[in-house]
Amino acid sequence: MSRLSKRCMPPRRQKHDPFIDLVPAEGLRLTPRHYAYLKISEGCNNRCTFCIIPQLRGDLKSRPSNHVMTEAERLVKAGVKELLVISQDTSAYGLDLKYAESQWKGQPLPARFLPLCEALGELGAWVRLHYVYPYPHVDTVIPLMAEGKLLPYLDIPFQHASPAVLKAMRRPGNQEKTLERIRRWRDVCPDLAIRSTFIVGFPGETDEDFELLLDWMREAELARVGCFRYEPVDGAPANDLEGAVPQEVKDERWHRFMETAKEVSEKRLAKIVGREIDVIVDEVDDEGALARSKWDAPEIDGSVFLNGVTDVKPGEIVSVRVTQADDYDLWAERV
């Protein structure tokens, strides 16, 4: 057969594989079509006394930046409107790779927190940052939030505010400096919402430690918080600490913490009534739509109820005017 005749032959069809041919280009996901979790690393270098993640998953292992961006772009092209960036320690991204560069769109892209956030911010989707430890370089992404490149949202696992408890947890302990940083962040991006998680009843936690935590939370004006009663975890160093807190004290502190969190959230949301904001629609039925603001991550934060609004679809981003607020949720109408 001549070379010319070979060149004119149609390409050979690949044999049908029923196991993979129906898999979409963006891969299989358990989330709705309009949002997706984007994991940028696995494992953790921190050695918190209450945690065994490093034992289970090892030290930090970051994905090359071009791998992350390829997946993110593929998701956005498939219709994803919101990317939720996750890892065990998002702000440590690239440390294990020594911030190595990889090629993205013909340009070198370092495996580093800020450049990755800048690149993700150019994709045209909502980008939400989760599990961000408050290292100094986190300051550099706040202007991106003010510019609308990233959502004005930081999920930071503070865990406590008492220096003594934080020391026992092996976590950063200067919470006064953290408060000052939060103030500076809000000077740059007034709409910034901070979500966090805390542990009450940690071994050695005193009444004074707990009261300090409540005062700190009020001053920090955290938008969303979760709270856990301390429970021993097999293999965690905290199991060997003295000063176990009785269960009834843990329960009482948990209830007081959640009441304080409710008061802080209610006060914050009341300031949003009357504002026009953008929301992303999650669900629609005959009675209206369920949506979220830029300050609300799916499944863990609040909702925006659009009663009577049925002419929208999940994943649609619409402008609304907030008409009512309660402890954790908003009600709004289409603009």
N, C-alpha and C positions, 0 to 999 in steps of 0.2 A: 504494500500500500504506500502511495506517495506521501510526502510530507504535506502537500497541499490538501489531499483528500482527508488526511488526519485532522488538519486544521478546520476543515469544514464540518466535521462530525459534531453532533450535539453532545454536550457534556453528559457523562454517565450519571444516572440518578443514584443517589445513595439508597441503600436498602432501608426500608421502613423499620424503625425501632419503636415499638409501642410504649416502651418505658420512658423514653426521653423526648419523643417528637411532639408531645402535647405540653411539655414544660415551656412556659413563656420565657422570653429573652431575659426578663428581669429576675427569673428564678421563682421558686415557690415561697409564699409568705402566708402567715397566719393572721396578719393585720388586714384591715380594709384596704381597698385599692388606693385610697388617697393619702395614706401616710405609711411610713416604713421606718424601722429601726436600722441604723447604720453603725455597725460595730467597727471601731477603729483600732482596738487592741484587745488583748486578753491578758489575764493575770495582773499581779500587782506587786510593787516593790515595798509597799508599806507593811509594817508589822504591828497593826493594832492588836491589843491584847484580847479583844472580844471576837476576833475574826480568824477564820481558817482558810480564807480564799487562797493565799499564797501556797498553803499546803495542798490544796485541791487542784489549783490551776497554774501554779508556778509563778515565777517573776514576770514582770511586764514583757509582753511580746507584741510589738506594734506592727501593723500592716504597712507596707510601703505606700507612700502617699498616692502614687498613680493607681494602685489597686483600689484604694478607697474612692478616689475620684471616678474611676471607671464604673464602679458599682453605683455610686451616687448619680452619675449622669444617666446610666441605664434606667434607674428607678424613675427619675424625673421624666425621661422620654416615654416611659410606660404609663405616665399619668399621676405619679406620686406628687402631691402638693406640699407635703411636710416631711422633712427628714429629721428624725430624732437621733442625735449622735450619742452613742453609748459606749461604755467600757467600764472597767473597774476603777480607772483613774484617768479620766479624759485629758486633764491638763498636763499629764506626764507623757503624752503621746510623743513618740519618736526618741525618747531618751535612750532606750536600748539599742536603737539603730544609729546612735550618735548623729541623729538628725540628717541622715543620708538623703541626698537628692535623688529623685527619679524623674523621668521625662513625662510631662503632661502637656498636651497640646503644643508640642515642640519647644517647651520651655522647662528648665529645671524647677522642680517643686520640692523643697525640703520637707522631710517628715518632722514637722514642728507645728505646735498648736496654732500659732497665729497664721502662718501661711496656709495651713489647711483650712482654717475658718474663712480666710479671705477667698480661697478658691471655691469652697462650698457656697459662699455668699453670692457668687456670680452665676449660679445655676437657675435662679429665678424661683426657687421654692422657699417655703418657710424652713428655717434651720434652727433647731432647738437643742441646746447643750445640756446634757445630763452628767451627773457624777463628776463634777468639776471641783477638784481640791483647790483651795484659794492660794496657790503659789503666786509670787509677785507678778509673773508674766501674764496672769489672767487679766490684769489691768489693761493690757493692750487690746483686748477684744471688745471692751466696752464701747469705744467709738464706732465699731462696726454695728453695734446694736442701735446706737443713736442715729446712724445713717440708714438704718433699715436693711442692712445686709444680713444680719442675724436677728432672730427674735429677741426682744428685751427680756430674757429669761435665763436664769442661772440656777441649776440644781446643784447645791453645795451641801454635802453631808457633814454639817458641823458636829453633830453628836452630843455636844454639851457646851457649856460656857464657863464652868468653874475651872480655874487653872489646876486645882488639885485633882479633879476628876479627869481632866484631859491628860494630865501627866500619867495617871494610872492607866489610861487608855492608850498611851504612847501616841498622842496626837498633838498638833500645834496648840499652844496654850495661851497666847497673848490675845485675848478676845477684845481688849480695849483697842488695840491696833486694828483688829478686824472691823470693829464698829467704825473707826475712822475711814478705813478703806471703803466700806459700804457707803458712807456719806459721800466720798469722792466719786464713786461709781454713779451715784444718783445725781451728782452735779453734772456729770457728762451725759447721762441717760436718765432723765427723771422718771420715765415709765418703766424702769427696770423692776422686774418681779424676781424675788429670790425664794426658791423652795428649798426646804431642808428636812433632815430627819434627826431625831434625838433619841437618846436612851435615858430612861429614868430608873433609879434603883440600882445603879452600877455599884459594885462592892466599894464600900468606903464613902459613898455619897451621903453627906450630912444634910440636915435641914437648911443650913446656911448655903451649902452648895446648890441646893434645889431652888432656894429663893433667888440666888444670884442668876440662875438659869432663866427664871420667869422674868426678872427685871431686864436681863439682856435681850430676851426675845421681844419684849415690848419696845425697847429702844431700837432694835434692829428693824422692827416693822416688817417681819418676814411675811410674804404673801401667802404661802402655803407651807404647812409643816405636817410631818408624820411623827409619831412617837411610839416607841416600843418599851415595854417593861423588860428590864434585863433578865435574860435566861442563860444559864450556862450552856456552852456549846462544847461537845466532846473535842478535846485536843486544844482548846483555846487557853492561852496563858492566864486569862482573867480568872479561871477556875481556882487558881492558887492564891488569889488575893484575899486578904482578910477584910472583915467588916461587911459581911453579907447583910443585905437589907431585907427585912421580913416582907413576906408577900403582901400583907395588908397595907404596909407602908408604900410598897411599889404601886399598888392599886390606887391608893389615895393620891399619890403624886401624879399618876397618869391622868386621873380625872381632873385634877387641878390644872395640869399642863394643857389638856385639851380645851378646858374652859377658857384659859388665857389665850390660846391660839384662836379660838372662836371669836373672842372679843377683838383681837388684832385684825383678823380677816374682815369682820363686819365693819370695822372702822375704815379699813382701806377700801373696801368695795363701795361704801357709801359715797366716796369721793368720785366714783366713776359714773354715778347716775347723772344723766343729761349729756354725757359725752357721745360723740360719734366714733365708733371703732370698727375695725375689720374683724370678722369672725370666719371660721372655717366650719362648714356644715358636716356633721357626722351622720345624722339620721333624719329621715323625713317620713311622716305618716299623715293620716287624714286630719289630725289636729294641729299639726305644725312641724317645726324643725327643731332639732337639738344640735347646738353648735358649741364651739369653743373660741375663746379669745386668744390673743397672742400670749397671755399670761397663764394659760391652762394647758397642761399636757394631757393626752388621752388617758383615761382610766384612773388617774391618780389625783387630778385636780378638779376644779369646778366646771360648770356648764353654763351656756347661755341659751335660754329658752326663747324661741321665736314662735309664740302662739299664733296660729292662723296662717303662718307662712308655709305654703305648700308648693309654691312654684320654684323650688330650688332643688338641687341634687347633692348627694354626699360628695364632698371634695370641693364644692363651690365655695369661693371666698367672696363674701358680700359685706357691704357697709350697713351698719345698724346704729340706732340711737338707743342707749341704755335707759330704760324707764323705771327699773326697780332692782333692788339688791337685797339679799338676805345674808346669812352668815358666810356662805361659800359660793352661791350661784347668782347669776344675773338674768334679768328679763329684758328683752329689747324688741324694737320694731324696725322694719326695713326703712332705710332712708329713701 
